[in-house]
Amino acid sequence: MSFDYSQEVIKDYEKLLESDEEYNVVIYAGEGKKVKEIHAHSNILRIRSQYFRTAFSNESTKKKDGKFIFNFPNISPQLFEIILRFIYCGKINLANLQGSDILKLLIAKFLKQSINMKPLLSDLWNYCLEEICTKPDTLFKSDKFINLKAPLLELLLKRDDLSLDEIVIWDSLVKWCFSQHPSIQKDVKKWNKEEIVIMERTIYRFTPLIRFYHIPSADFIAKVYPFKKIMPEDLIDNILAFHMTPDNQLNVNNIQPPRKLKCIYDSIIINNKHFAIFSSWIEKKNQFHYNEKNIPYNFNLLYRASRDGNTAAAFHTKCDNKGVTIVIVKITNSEQIVGGYNPLYWDSHNAWESTYDSLLFSFIDKNDLQSAKVSYSNGNQYSIRNCPSVSPAFGGSIDLFFNNNEWCSNSIKNSSVSSYPEIGIPARFKADDFEVTELGLGRTWFSTPNISFDSLALDVSFDSLAFDIGFNSLDLDVGYGSYALDRYRFRWIG
């Protein structure tokens, strides 16, 4: 028989840290008026950190009144207390940190030294890197970006989850290279041989990390090609040939895949850029009207087949009467994704619904946004099918339909009942997975709207608005245009 009291031990360590009892280490974090004295215990630091273990063994380490003295002027007290708590009890709480604080934590000399000596703080380090990659503007638009050391910049550029367009990454790299040699003129055409050699050596280690084949041709010509003198000649030639070949079918070896942008919404099939396109399509605008930084909606995952059960019953349990939804399907043995938008709501009443605002979509390659196609409903009575024995169903010709573990499209060749023009969705296919995401307002568009219903007018003041309405329709005039709700549908009229 064995017993595990590890949690109690961790709690005791945490109490010891907070109690300040019998400390023999004094740490001064911060500098000037912001310096703070922090107390710790050498036995715990010695066991848990290679950095401190080495320091305690060094006879030159400062001691006063029998206590070890350390100074960390480049780390704020708040950040050091986070690190110290992690050393004592393995807890990290970064919820209240701003992006700039996370950046400071990432580049803290003490943290880097600790990790280089022993991967004790690797979780904390990885968290910081993931935060930067998820919210890269925190770093890449910061004044501190140009001060990054080359190894850290190299580490970031290697990551697949760096959520930036490749051309933005390239522009940032160029900016960083110039900052390392401020005397070099910005006009590339005027560089002398010495300047070319200097910049070539500076950028050399980073060039293989840029995914040039995923930079649009116009951006490549305008922003990359001018620097051809400091880049491998064969690389430039291959990229030019790639863009000049129809459909980019040139056989080029070692093309890196696009970065896997981390989705701020809960999806294992698509990323933020797809949600931006959905937002544009929903409002019947050009598919690139919105981008991942100005998506006007929230997307809340209701159902995932692999998680909740790949049955009609599971689908209806999770999705019925939830409001506006998007269905997203990943086709097996393919990069193609297909799906549809239901501006009404799913239910189990075994009836057809009519709407002009529903749509079907297809991405031949989910990594190629240019491969996207959209098809809007013609408004006939078969736009949406609600049936308890099947999962999502769009269109009278079974324009997109899931039943008995198989997806179908345009199974009934009858133009009189078809609701959507064909966009190349396979007639029959299996899916790796499919998701249903609920659509909601993503930002506060109004603060003091005037809500009118028939002759009733109400003046309401609030910062955000949530609807739970049983009326068939409701019109709102909020000062910026008119909105309409139709069977729980939120729609911008203009």
C-alpha positions in Angstrom: 0.0 0.0 0.0 1.2 3.5 -0.8 0.1 7.0 0.1 0.5 10.2 -1.9 0.7 13.4 0.1 2.5 15.5 -2.6 -0.3 18.1 -2.6 0.1 18.7 1.1 3.8 19.1 0.7 3.3 21.7 -2.0 0.9 23.6 0.2 3.4 23.5 3.0 6.1 25.0 0.7 3.6 27.7 -0.3 2.9 28.5 3.3 6.6 28.7 4.0 7.1 31.1 1.2 4.3 33.3 2.4 5.2 33.1 6.1 8.7 34.6 5.7 9.9 32.4 8.6 13.5 31.4 8.9 14.6 32.8 5.6 18.3 33.0 4.8 18.1 34.5 1.3 17.4 38.2 0.5 16.6 39.1 -3.1 16.3 42.7 -4.3 14.1 42.8 -7.4 13.6 45.9 -9.5 15.5 49.2 -9.2 15.2 52.7 -7.9 12.0 53.5 -6.1 10.5 50.3 -7.4 13.0 47.9 -5.7 11.5 45.3 -3.4 13.1 43.0 -0.8 12.0 39.4 -1.2 12.8 36.6 1.2 13.5 33.0 0.4 15.1 29.8 1.6 18.4 28.5 0.3 17.5 24.8 0.8 14.5 25.0 -1.5 16.2 27.2 -4.1 19.2 24.9 -4.1 17.1 21.8 -4.8 14.8 23.4 -7.3 17.1 25.7 -9.4 20.4 25.0 -11.0 21.0 28.7 -11.1 20.8 29.1 -7.4 22.6 25.8 -6.7 25.6 27.2 -8.6 25.4 30.5 -6.9 25.3 29.0 -3.4 28.4 27.0 -4.2 30.3 30.1 -5.4 32.3 31.6 -2.6 32.0 35.1 -4.2 28.3 35.2 -3.7 27.5 38.1 -1.4 26.4 37.3 2.2 25.3 39.6 5.0 24.4 38.7 8.6 24.4 35.0 7.5 22.0 35.6 4.6 22.7 35.3 0.9 22.2 38.5 -1.0 21.0 38.6 -4.7 20.2 41.6 -6.9 18.0 41.4 -10.0 17.5 45.0 -11.1 16.2 44.0 -14.5 13.3 42.0 -13.2 10.3 43.7 -11.6 9.2 42.5 -8.1 5.9 41.3 -9.6 7.6 39.1 -12.2 10.1 37.7 -9.8 7.5 36.8 -7.3 5.8 34.8 -10.0 9.0 33.0 -10.8 9.7 32.4 -7.1 6.2 30.9 -6.5 6.7 28.6 -9.4 10.0 27.4 -8.0 8.5 26.7 -4.6 5.2 25.1 -5.6 5.0 24.8 -9.3 2.1 27.3 -9.6 1.9 30.0 -12.3 -0.7 32.8 -12.4 -0.2 35.1 -15.2 -3.8 36.1 -15.6 -3.3 39.7 -14.6 -0.2 40.3 -16.6 -0.2 42.6 -19.6 1.5 41.7 -22.8 4.4 43.9 -22.1 5.0 42.1 -18.7 4.9 38.7 -20.4 7.5 40.0 -22.9 9.7 41.1 -20.0 9.3 37.7 -18.4 10.3 36.1 -21.6 13.5 38.0 -22.0 14.5 38.1 -18.3 18.1 37.2 -18.0 17.5 35.2 -14.9 14.8 33.1 -16.6 17.0 32.4 -19.6 19.9 31.4 -17.5 17.8 29.1 -15.4 16.4 27.3 -18.4 19.8 27.0 -20.1 21.2 25.3 -17.0 18.2 23.1 -16.2 14.7 22.9 -17.8 13.1 23.7 -14.4 11.1 26.7 -15.8 10.5 25.3 -19.2 6.7 25.4 -18.7 6.9 29.1 -17.8 9.1 29.7 -20.8 6.9 27.9 -23.2 3.8 29.7 -21.8 5.5 33.1 -22.6 6.5 31.9 -26.1 2.9 30.7 -26.7 1.5 34.0 -25.5 3.8 36.0 -27.8 2.9 33.7 -30.8 -0.8 34.0 -30.1 -0.6 37.8 -29.6 2.5 38.7 -31.7 1.7 42.4 -31.9 2.8 42.5 -28.2 6.3 42.0 -29.4 6.5 42.7 -33.1 5.0 46.2 -32.8 6.9 46.9 -29.6 9.8 49.3 -29.4 11.7 46.5 -27.7 11.5 44.2 -30.8 14.6 45.6 -32.3 16.5 44.8 -29.1 15.8 41.1 -29.2 18.9 38.9 -29.2 19.4 36.9 -32.4 18.8 33.4 -30.7 15.4 34.5 -29.3 14.3 35.9 -32.6 15.5 32.8 -34.3 13.5 30.7 -31.8 10.3 32.7 -32.6 10.7 32.5 -36.3 11.1 28.7 -36.2 7.6 28.3 -34.6 4.7 27.1 -36.6 2.2 28.9 -34.4 3.5 32.4 -34.9 0.2 34.1 -35.7 1.4 36.7 -38.3 1.2 36.9 -42.1 4.5 35.8 -43.6 5.0 39.2 -45.2 4.7 40.9 -41.8 7.3 38.6 -40.4 9.6 39.4 -43.3 9.0 43.2 -42.8 9.8 42.8 -39.1 13.0 40.8 -39.8 14.2 43.6 -42.2 13.5 46.2 -39.5 15.4 44.2 -37.0 18.4 43.8 -39.4 18.5 47.5 -40.0 18.4 48.2 -36.3 21.5 46.1 -35.7 23.5 48.4 -38.1 21.9 51.8 -37.9 24.6 53.4 -40.1 23.5 51.4 -43.1 21.3 53.4 -45.4 17.7 52.3 -46.0 17.8 52.6 -49.7 18.9 49.1 -50.8 19.9 50.3 -54.3 22.6 52.6 -52.8 24.3 49.9 -50.8 28.0 49.5 -51.4 29.8 46.1 -51.3 30.6 46.4 -47.6 27.0 47.1 -46.7 25.8 44.2 -48.8 28.2 41.9 -47.0 27.2 43.1 -43.5 23.5 42.8 -44.2 23.9 39.4 -45.9 25.7 38.1 -42.8 23.1 39.5 -40.5 20.1 38.0 -42.2 21.8 34.7 -43.2 20.7 32.6 -40.2 17.0 33.8 -40.5 16.5 33.4 -44.3 15.6 29.6 -44.1 13.0 30.4 -41.4 10.9 32.7 -43.6 8.2 30.8 -45.6 8.6 32.8 -48.8 6.3 30.6 -50.8 3.4 31.7 -48.7 4.0 35.4 -49.4 1.7 36.7 -52.1 3.5 37.5 -55.4 2.7 41.2 -55.3 4.2 41.5 -51.8 7.2 39.3 -52.8 8.0 41.6 -55.7 7.5 44.8 -53.7 9.1 43.9 -50.4 11.3 40.9 -50.8 12.8 41.0 -54.3 14.6 44.3 -53.6 16.8 42.5 -51.1 17.9 39.8 -53.7 21.5 40.8 -53.3 21.6 39.5 -49.7 19.7 36.3 -50.4 20.6 33.0 -52.0 20.3 33.4 -55.8 18.6 30.0 -56.3 16.0 30.8 -53.7 15.0 34.0 -55.5 14.9 32.2 -58.9 12.7 29.4 -57.5 10.2 31.7 -55.9 9.9 33.8 -59.1 9.3 30.6 -61.1 6.8 29.4 -58.5 4.7 32.6 -58.9 5.0 32.6 -62.7 3.8 29.0 -63.0 0.0 28.6 -63.4 -1.6 27.5 -60.2 1.8 27.4 -58.6 2.4 23.8 -59.7 6.2 24.1 -60.1 7.9 21.2 -58.4 10.0 22.8 -55.7 11.5 20.7 -53.0 11.4 21.6 -49.3 8.5 24.1 -49.4 7.6 24.7 -45.8 4.0 24.4 -44.8 2.1 27.6 -43.8 2.2 28.5 -40.2 -0.5 27.0 -38.1 -2.2 30.1 -36.7 -3.7 29.5 -33.3 -7.4 29.9 -33.4 -8.8 32.2 -30.8 -12.1 30.3 -31.1 -12.5 26.6 -30.2 -11.9 24.8 -33.5 -9.6 21.9 -34.5 -10.5 22.3 -38.1 -10.0 26.0 -39.1 -8.3 29.1 -37.9 -9.1 32.8 -37.3 -8.8 33.6 -41.0 -11.6 31.3 -41.9 -13.8 32.9 -39.2 -13.1 36.3 -40.7 -14.2 35.0 -44.1 -17.4 33.6 -42.6 -18.1 37.0 -41.1 -17.7 38.6 -44.5 -20.0 36.1 -46.2 -22.7 36.3 -43.5 -22.9 40.0 -44.3 -22.8 39.3 -48.0 -19.6 41.2 -48.5 -16.3 40.4 -50.2 -14.7 37.4 -48.5 -11.8 39.5 -47.4 -13.8 42.4 -46.0 -13.0 41.3 -42.5 -9.6 40.0 -41.3 -8.7 38.1 -38.2 -8.1 41.4 -36.3 -11.6 42.9 -36.8 -13.9 39.9 -36.7 -17.3 41.4 -35.5 -18.7 38.3 -34.0 -18.0 35.7 -31.3 -18.0 32.0 -32.3 -18.9 29.6 -29.6 -18.4 25.9 -30.2 -21.7 24.0 -29.6 -20.9 20.6 -31.0 -17.9 18.5 -32.2 -18.7 15.1 -33.6 -15.5 13.5 -32.3 -16.2 14.9 -28.8 -19.9 14.7 -28.4 -20.9 11.7 -30.6 -21.3 11.4 -34.3 -25.1 10.9 -34.2 -28.2 12.9 -35.1 -29.4 12.7 -31.5 -26.1 14.2 -30.2 -26.2 16.9 -32.8 -29.8 17.9 -31.9 -29.1 17.8 -28.1 -26.2 20.2 -28.5 -27.6 22.5 -31.3 -31.4 22.7 -31.2 -32.8 26.1 -30.4 -29.3 27.7 -30.0 -29.6 30.4 -32.7 -27.4 31.2 -35.6 -24.8 28.6 -36.4 -22.1 27.6 -38.9 -21.4 23.9 -39.7 -17.8 23.1 -40.6 -16.8 19.7 -42.0 -13.3 18.3 -42.7 -13.3 15.8 -45.5 -11.3 12.6 -45.0 -8.0 12.1 -46.9 -8.2 15.7 -48.1 -7.5 19.3 -47.1 -11.0 20.3 -48.3 -13.4 21.7 -45.8 -17.1 22.3 -46.6 -20.1 23.5 -44.6 -23.0 25.8 -44.3 -24.5 28.8 -42.4 -27.9 28.6 -40.8 -29.3 32.1 -40.0 -32.3 30.5 -38.3 -32.0 27.7 -35.7 -31.9 24.0 -35.7 -34.8 22.0 -34.2 -36.4 18.6 -34.4 -39.9 19.5 -35.8 -39.4 17.7 -39.1 -40.0 20.8 -41.3 -38.4 22.8 -44.0 -37.5 26.5 -43.6 -37.1 29.3 -46.1 -34.4 32.0 -46.0 -32.3 34.0 -48.4 -29.5 34.4 -46.0 -28.3 30.8 -45.5 -25.2 29.7 -47.5 -22.9 26.8 -48.3 -19.2 27.0 -48.7 -16.2 25.0 -49.8 -12.4 25.5 -49.4 -10.7 23.1 -51.9 -7.6 23.5 -49.7 -8.2 24.9 -46.2 -4.7 26.3 -46.3 -5.4 28.3 -49.5 -8.0 31.0 -48.8 -8.2 31.8 -52.5 -9.7 28.3 -53.0 -12.9 29.4 -51.2 -16.3 29.3 -52.8 -19.6 30.4 -51.4 -23.2 29.6 -52.5 -26.2 31.6 -51.2 -29.7 30.2 -50.9 -32.2 31.1 -53.6 -34.8 31.5 -50.9 -37.0 28.6 -51.7 -39.0 26.7 -49.1 -36.2 24.0 -48.8 -33.3 26.2 -47.6 -33.0 24.5 -44.2 -34.2 21.0 -43.2 -35.0 20.3 -39.6 -35.4 16.6 -38.9 -34.8 14.6 -35.7 -33.3 11.6 -37.5 -30.6 13.5 -39.4 -27.9 16.0 -38.5 -27.4 19.2 -40.5 -29.3 19.3 -43.7 -29.3 22.1 -46.3 -31.4 22.3 -49.5 -34.2 20.4 -51.2 -31.8 18.6 -53.5 -29.9 17.4 -50.4 -27.4 20.2 -51.2 -25.5 19.3 -48.0 -26.8 16.5 -45.8 -25.4 14.1 -43.2 -27.1 10.8 -42.4 -25.9 7.3 -41.5 -22.2 8.3 -41.1 -22.0 9.7 -44.7 -22.2 13.2 -46.1 -24.0 13.8 -49.4 -24.3 16.8 -51.8 -26.8 17.3 -54.6 -28.0 13.8 -54.3 -31.4 14.6 -55.9 -30.8 16.1 -59.4 -33.9 18.3 -59.4 -33.5 22.0 -60.1 -37.0 22.8 -58.9 -36.1 21.9 -55.3 -32.4 22.7 -55.3 -31.7 25.7 -53.0 -28.0 26.4 -53.6 -25.8 26.6 -56.8 -23.2 23.9 -56.9 -19.7 24.8 -55.7 -17.8 21.6 -56.1 -18.8 19.8 -52.9 -18.3 16.0 -53.5 -21.4 14.0 -54.0 -20.6 11.5 -51.2 -17.8 11.7 -48.7 -16.6 10.7 -45.2 -15.5 13.3 -42.7 -12.6 13.3 -40.2 -14.7 15.5 -38.0 -17.3 18.2 -38.1 -18.2 21.1 -35.8 -21.1 23.4 -35.2 -20.4 26.9 -34.0 -22.9 29.4 -32.6 -22.6 33.0 -33.8 -22.9 35.9 -31.4 -22.2 39.6 -31.2 -18.4 40.0 -30.8 -18.2 43.7 -29.9 -20.4 46.4 -28.3 -21.7 48.5 -31.1 -24.0 50.7 -29.1 -24.4 52.2 -25.6 -27.8 53.9 -25.5 -30.0 52.4 -28.2 -33.6 53.2 -28.8 -35.5 49.9 -29.1 -38.9 50.0 -30.9 -41.5 47.3 -31.1 -44.8 48.3 -32.8 -45.8 51.5 -30.9 -43.7 50.7 -27.9 -40.4 52.5 -27.4 -37.9 51.9 -24.7 -34.7 53.8 -23.9 -32.2 51.5 -22.4 -28.6 52.1 -21.3 -26.0 49.3 -21.2 -22.6 48.4 -22.3 -23.5 45.1 -23.9 -26.7 43.4 -25.1 -27.9 39.9 -24.9 -31.1 38.8 -26.6 -33.5 36.1 -25.5 -36.5 36.9 -27.7 -39.6 34.9 -28.6 -41.1 37.3 -31.0 -41.0 36.5 -34.7 -39.3 39.7 -35.5 -37.8 42.8 -33.8 -36.4 45.9 -35.4 -33.8 48.1 -33.7 -32.6 51.6 -34.5 -29.3 52.2 -32.7 -28.2 55.4 -34.4 -25.7 53.7 -36.7 -28.2 52.0 -38.9 -31.0 49.4 -38.4 -30.8 45.9 -37.2 -33.4 43.2 -37.5 -34.0 40.0 -35.6 -36.0 37.3 -37.3 -36.4 34.0 -35.5 -33.4 34.7 -33.3 -31.4 36.0 -36.3 -29.3 39.1 -36.0 -28.8 40.9 -39.3 -27.2 44.2 -40.2 -29.5 46.0 -42.7 -27.5 49.2 -43.2 
